[in-house]
Amino acid sequence: MTSLQERVVAEFERDGVTFRRESWSRHEGGGGLSCTFPPAHSTPPEPSIDYPIEKAGVNVSRIYGTLSRKAVEHMRRLQASLKEVDHSRSFFTTGLSLMLHPRNPHVSTVHANYRYFEVLYGPLTSQESAESVKNTQSSPKVLAWWFGVIADLNPTYLYEDDVRHFHSTLKEACDLHHPGLYSIFKASCDDYIYIPHRNEYRGVGGVRFDEMDSDAMRSLLLANEPDLPEVTLVRLSSQESLFEFVQRLGNAFLPSFLPILGRRSSIMITDAERRWQLLRRGRAVEFSLIVDRGTKFGLSTPGIMAENIFITMPPKASWEYLSEMGEEKGTEEARLLEVLRSPRNWV
């Protein structure tokens, strides 16, 4: 996680800008590093218009502690290995969350999150938390573990070449694990980013999975290819193999987004296009506050700073009562809404 964070931040610091780096700790256990742009309150509120990113957050966390009884009850419904657990347990989780809000409305906003979670039999020390993913034999006993990933693109204006490139890059990463998984994870992403009170999707999707452990991957593989050999199932469903898969998806982030940024960031924009960008950001805010499970989990976790949850929010957004933008037939705004109301297959 830390390596990917360093690579992403280094890529966006190439133009001479600097991200703010803020280490933080959690009294209940763990901590993290938040890398944000603009770097500090002392900088001008509007960074140079030559820099294509208006706001960015690239954050890594590694925390541990005790799950509440309510949280354990929820997880028992998802994890067979926790069926007999009837009281609170320790947990360890680590993840990288990022959101890049471009200045130019013709560049899509991009979001990604890569995470790992463990439920443990006994308490976890700070040293063990640092070694947890690397050493699956370390004490205390791991009762359940899983990975989660989401990477999705949120355009203000629809460039189909950009969307196809983004999805194709993610599909290549999925296919390296096993062909057929991309379409499953793409559908999962579409389902997740739906905003029910708007009857719209946050963007054009990407890939997503959660609670992905050996049993879950095995079930997906068999559903896609029932005659898959047992030796292949064991290999592709192992914790090590799934960790490599998550790493592969993380490594696909920069190749999936940088060409889009390069193609669109110098396009001249109008006041109307900026207005539409702020309205679309408003939809993203609604999703984060009302729908997103990650926001709810983060805010309910004791000791987590709210700033680290809300860093993914856009720097500016707007809402208009019964706005006409997007409802006028034949406009580029209406063209985007058509896709956001009816997801497409892009590759």
C-alpha positions as CSV (number, residue, x, y, z in Angstrom):
1,M,0.0,0.0,0.0
2,T,2.7,2.4,1.0
3,S,4.7,1.7,-2.2
4,L,1.7,2.4,-4.4
5,Q,1.0,5.6,-2.5
6,E,4.6,6.8,-3.0
7,R,4.4,6.1,-6.7
8,V,1.1,7.9,-7.2
9,V,2.2,11.0,-5.3
10,A,5.6,11.0,-7.0
11,E,3.9,11.0,-10.4
12,F,1.8,14.0,-9.6
13,E,4.7,15.9,-8.0
14,R,6.7,15.8,-11.3
15,D,5.4,19.3,-12.3
16,G,7.1,20.9,-9.3
17,V,4.1,20.9,-7.0
18,T,4.3,19.4,-3.5
19,F,1.8,17.3,-1.7
20,R,1.2,17.7,2.0
21,R,2.3,14.7,4.0
22,E,0.6,14.2,7.4
23,S,1.3,11.2,9.6
24,W,-1.3,10.4,12.1
25,S,-1.8,7.9,14.9
26,R,-4.9,6.4,16.5
27,H,-5.0,6.0,20.2
28,E,-7.0,2.8,19.9
29,G,-4.2,1.3,17.7
30,G,-2.5,2.0,14.4
31,G,-2.2,5.1,12.2
32,G,-1.4,6.2,8.7
33,L,-0.1,8.7,6.2
34,S,-2.3,11.2,4.4
35,C,-0.9,12.9,1.2
36,T,-3.0,15.7,0.0
37,F,-3.1,18.5,-2.5
38,P,-3.1,21.5,-2.2
39,P,-0.4,21.1,0.4
40,A,-1.3,23.6,3.1
41,H,-3.7,26.2,4.3
42,S,-1.1,28.9,3.5
43,T,-1.2,28.2,-0.2
44,P,-3.6,30.1,-2.5
45,P,-7.1,28.6,-2.6
46,E,-6.7,28.3,-6.4
47,P,-3.4,26.6,-7.4
48,S,-1.9,27.5,-10.7
49,I,-4.3,26.9,-13.6
50,D,-1.4,25.1,-15.3
51,Y,-1.6,22.3,-12.8
52,P,-4.3,19.8,-13.9
53,I,-5.4,18.6,-10.4
54,E,-7.6,20.9,-8.3
55,K,-7.6,18.6,-5.2
56,A,-6.2,15.2,-4.4
57,G,-6.1,12.8,-1.5
58,V,-3.9,9.7,-1.5
59,N,-4.1,8.1,2.0
60,V,-2.8,4.9,3.6
61,S,-4.1,3.6,6.9
62,R,-3.1,0.6,9.0
63,I,-5.3,0.3,12.1
64,Y,-6.2,-2.4,14.7
65,G,-8.4,-2.7,17.7
66,T,-11.6,-4.4,18.9
67,L,-14.7,-4.9,16.8
68,S,-18.0,-4.0,18.5
69,R,-20.5,-6.8,19.0
70,K,-22.7,-5.1,16.4
71,A,-19.9,-5.2,13.8
72,V,-19.3,-8.9,14.6
73,E,-22.9,-9.7,14.1
74,H,-22.9,-8.0,10.7
75,M,-19.7,-9.9,9.7
76,R,-21.2,-13.2,10.8
77,R,-23.7,-12.9,8.0
78,L,-20.9,-12.6,5.4
79,Q,-18.2,-14.9,6.7
80,A,-18.8,-18.6,7.3
81,S,-15.8,-18.8,9.6
82,L,-17.4,-16.3,12.0
83,K,-20.7,-18.1,12.4
84,E,-19.8,-19.4,15.9
85,V,-18.4,-16.1,17.1
86,D,-20.8,-14.4,19.5
87,H,-18.8,-11.7,21.1
88,S,-16.3,-8.9,20.1
89,R,-13.0,-9.8,18.5
90,S,-9.9,-8.0,17.5
91,F,-9.3,-6.7,14.0
92,F,-6.6,-5.5,11.7
93,T,-7.1,-3.6,8.5
94,T,-4.9,-1.7,6.0
95,G,-5.8,0.1,2.9
96,L,-5.1,2.9,0.4
97,S,-7.8,5.3,-0.6
98,L,-7.4,7.9,-3.3
99,M,-9.5,10.5,-5.2
100,L,-8.2,12.9,-7.8
101,H,-10.4,15.9,-8.7
102,P,-9.2,17.4,-12.0
103,R,-9.4,21.2,-12.6
104,N,-10.7,20.7,-16.2
105,P,-14.2,19.4,-16.6
106,H,-13.1,17.4,-19.6
107,V,-10.9,15.2,-17.4
108,S,-12.7,12.6,-15.4
109,T,-12.5,12.4,-11.7
110,V,-11.1,9.1,-10.6
111,H,-11.5,7.1,-7.4
112,A,-9.9,4.0,-6.0
113,N,-9.6,2.0,-2.8
114,Y,-7.6,-1.1,-2.1
115,R,-8.0,-2.8,1.3
116,Y,-7.4,-5.8,3.5
117,F,-9.2,-6.9,6.6
118,E,-8.6,-9.5,9.3
119,V,-10.7,-10.7,12.3
120,L,-8.5,-12.1,15.0
121,Y,-8.9,-14.5,17.9
122,G,-6.7,-12.5,20.3
123,P,-5.3,-9.0,20.7
124,L,-2.8,-7.7,18.2
125,T,0.4,-5.8,19.0
126,S,1.8,-2.9,16.9
127,Q,4.6,-5.1,15.7
128,E,2.3,-7.9,14.6
129,S,0.1,-5.4,12.8
130,A,3.0,-4.4,10.6
131,E,3.7,-8.0,9.7
132,S,0.1,-9.2,9.4
133,V,-0.3,-9.5,5.6
134,K,3.2,-10.7,5.0
135,N,3.2,-13.4,7.6
136,T,-0.1,-15.3,7.8
137,Q,1.4,-17.7,10.4
138,S,2.0,-14.9,13.0
139,S,-0.1,-15.0,16.2
140,P,-2.8,-14.3,17.1
141,K,-4.9,-16.7,15.1
142,V,-6.7,-15.2,12.1
143,L,-10.4,-16.2,12.2
144,A,-11.3,-14.5,8.9
145,W,-9.7,-12.4,6.2
146,W,-10.7,-10.7,3.0
147,F,-9.7,-8.2,0.4
148,G,-11.7,-5.4,-1.2
149,V,-11.1,-3.2,-4.3
150,I,-12.9,-0.5,-6.1
151,A,-11.6,1.7,-9.0
152,D,-14.0,3.8,-10.9
153,L,-14.2,6.7,-13.3
154,N,-16.5,9.7,-12.9
155,P,-16.7,11.9,-16.0
156,T,-18.3,15.3,-16.4
157,Y,-18.2,15.1,-20.1
158,L,-18.3,11.7,-21.9
159,Y,-15.3,10.7,-24.0
160,E,-15.9,7.1,-25.0
161,D,-12.2,6.5,-25.8
162,D,-11.3,7.5,-22.3
163,V,-13.8,5.2,-20.7
164,R,-12.8,2.3,-23.0
165,H,-9.2,2.8,-22.1
166,F,-9.9,2.9,-18.4
167,H,-12.0,-0.3,-18.5
168,S,-9.6,-2.1,-20.9
169,T,-6.7,-1.4,-18.5
170,L,-8.6,-2.9,-15.6
171,K,-9.8,-5.8,-17.6
172,E,-6.2,-6.7,-18.6
173,A,-5.3,-6.8,-14.8
174,C,-8.3,-9.0,-14.1
175,D,-7.6,-11.3,-17.0
176,L,-4.1,-11.9,-15.7
177,H,-5.7,-13.5,-12.7
178,H,-8.3,-15.4,-14.7
179,P,-10.4,-14.5,-17.7
180,G,-14.1,-13.9,-17.0
181,L,-13.7,-12.0,-13.7
182,Y,-13.7,-8.5,-15.1
183,S,-17.4,-8.7,-16.2
184,I,-18.4,-9.9,-12.7
185,F,-16.4,-7.1,-11.0
186,K,-17.7,-4.5,-13.5
187,A,-21.3,-5.4,-12.7
188,S,-20.5,-5.3,-9.0
189,C,-19.1,-1.8,-9.4
190,D,-22.1,-0.6,-11.3
191,D,-24.4,-1.9,-8.6
192,Y,-22.4,-0.2,-5.9
193,I,-22.2,3.3,-7.3
194,Y,-25.9,3.6,-7.9
195,I,-27.5,6.7,-6.3
196,P,-31.1,5.5,-5.7
197,H,-32.7,8.9,-4.8
198,R,-31.4,10.3,-8.2
199,N,-31.9,7.1,-10.3
200,E,-28.3,7.7,-11.5
201,Y,-24.9,6.1,-11.2
202,R,-22.0,8.1,-9.8
203,G,-20.0,7.5,-13.0
204,V,-19.2,5.0,-15.7
205,G,-17.9,2.4,-13.2
206,G,-14.8,0.2,-13.2
207,V,-14.3,-2.8,-11.1
208,R,-15.2,-3.7,-7.5
209,F,-15.3,-6.6,-5.1
210,D,-15.5,-6.9,-1.3
211,E,-15.3,-9.7,1.3
212,M,-13.1,-11.5,-1.2
213,D,-11.5,-14.5,0.5
214,S,-10.6,-18.0,-0.8
215,D,-14.2,-19.3,-0.6
216,A,-15.6,-16.3,-2.5
217,M,-13.0,-16.5,-5.3
218,R,-13.4,-20.2,-5.6
219,S,-17.2,-19.7,-6.0
220,L,-16.7,-17.1,-8.7
221,L,-14.2,-19.2,-10.6
222,L,-16.5,-22.3,-10.6
223,A,-19.5,-20.2,-11.6
224,N,-17.6,-18.9,-14.6
225,E,-15.8,-22.3,-15.4
226,P,-17.3,-25.3,-13.6
227,D,-14.6,-27.7,-14.9
228,L,-11.7,-25.7,-13.6
229,P,-9.1,-28.2,-12.2
230,E,-8.8,-28.3,-8.4
231,V,-5.1,-27.4,-8.5
232,T,-6.0,-24.2,-10.4
233,L,-8.7,-23.4,-8.0
234,V,-6.5,-23.8,-5.0
235,R,-3.8,-21.6,-6.6
236,L,-6.1,-18.8,-7.7
237,S,-8.0,-18.7,-4.5
238,S,-5.1,-18.6,-2.0
239,Q,-4.4,-15.6,0.1
240,E,-1.1,-15.0,-1.6
241,S,-2.7,-15.2,-5.1
242,L,-5.4,-12.7,-4.1
243,F,-2.9,-10.4,-2.6
244,E,-1.0,-10.4,-5.9
245,F,-4.2,-9.7,-7.7
246,V,-5.0,-6.7,-5.6
247,Q,-1.4,-5.5,-6.2
248,R,-1.9,-5.9,-9.9
249,L,-5.1,-3.8,-9.8
250,G,-3.3,-1.2,-7.8
251,N,-0.5,-1.1,-10.3
252,A,-3.0,-0.6,-13.1
253,F,-4.2,2.7,-11.6
254,L,-1.7,5.1,-13.1
255,P,-1.8,3.5,-16.6
256,S,-5.6,3.6,-16.5
257,F,-5.8,7.3,-15.7
258,L,-2.6,9.2,-16.8
259,P,-3.4,9.0,-20.6
260,I,-6.9,10.5,-19.9
261,L,-5.3,13.3,-17.9
262,G,-2.8,14.0,-20.7
263,R,-5.4,14.1,-23.5
264,R,-7.9,16.4,-21.9
265,S,-6.3,18.7,-19.3
266,S,-5.4,21.4,-21.9
267,I,-8.9,21.7,-23.5
268,M,-10.3,25.3,-23.1
269,I,-13.4,25.4,-20.9
270,T,-16.4,27.6,-20.6
271,D,-18.3,28.9,-17.5
272,A,-21.2,26.6,-18.4
273,E,-18.9,23.6,-18.4
274,R,-17.5,24.5,-15.0
275,R,-21.1,24.9,-13.7
276,W,-21.9,21.4,-14.9
277,Q,-18.7,20.0,-13.3
278,L,-19.8,21.5,-9.9
279,L,-23.3,20.0,-10.3
280,R,-21.8,16.5,-11.0
281,R,-19.5,16.9,-8.0
282,G,-22.7,17.5,-6.0
283,R,-23.9,14.1,-7.0
284,A,-20.6,12.6,-5.8
285,V,-21.0,14.2,-2.4
286,E,-24.5,12.8,-2.1
287,F,-23.2,9.3,-2.9
288,S,-20.4,9.6,-0.3
289,L,-22.7,10.8,2.5
290,I,-25.7,8.7,1.8
291,V,-24.6,5.5,0.0
292,D,-20.9,4.8,0.5
293,R,-20.2,2.0,3.0
294,G,-16.6,3.1,3.4
295,T,-17.6,6.5,4.6
296,K,-20.0,5.0,7.1
297,F,-17.4,2.5,8.4
298,G,-14.8,5.1,8.7
299,L,-16.9,7.6,10.6
300,S,-18.1,4.8,13.0
301,T,-14.5,3.6,13.7
302,P,-13.3,5.1,17.1
303,G,-10.3,7.3,16.9
304,I,-10.4,8.0,13.2
305,M,-10.1,11.7,12.2
306,A,-13.1,12.9,10.1
307,E,-10.6,14.8,7.9
308,N,-9.2,11.5,6.7
309,I,-12.7,10.4,5.7
310,F,-13.7,13.6,4.0
311,I,-10.5,14.3,2.2
312,T,-12.0,12.6,-0.9
313,M,-14.7,15.2,-1.1
314,P,-14.4,17.8,-4.0
315,P,-13.0,21.2,-3.2
316,K,-16.2,22.8,-4.6
317,A,-19.6,21.5,-5.5
318,S,-23.0,23.0,-6.2
319,W,-26.7,22.1,-6.2
320,E,-29.4,23.9,-8.2
321,Y,-33.1,23.6,-7.8
322,L,-34.5,21.8,-10.8
323,S,-31.5,22.6,-13.0
324,E,-32.1,22.4,-16.7
325,M,-28.5,21.2,-17.3
326,G,-28.5,17.6,-18.5
327,E,-32.2,17.7,-19.4
328,E,-31.9,19.5,-22.7
329,K,-31.9,17.0,-25.5
330,G,-28.9,16.9,-27.9
331,T,-26.5,18.5,-25.4
332,E,-23.3,16.9,-24.2
333,E,-24.6,17.1,-20.7
334,A,-27.7,15.1,-21.7
335,R,-25.4,12.6,-23.5
336,L,-23.6,11.9,-20.2
337,L,-26.8,11.5,-18.2
338,E,-28.0,8.9,-20.7
339,V,-25.0,6.8,-19.8
340,L,-25.3,7.5,-16.1
341,R,-28.9,6.3,-16.1
342,S,-28.2,3.2,-18.1
343,P,-24.7,1.6,-17.7
344,R,-23.0,0.2,-20.8
345,N,-20.4,-2.5,-21.4
346,W,-17.3,-0.7,-22.5
347,V,-15.0,-3.5,-23.5
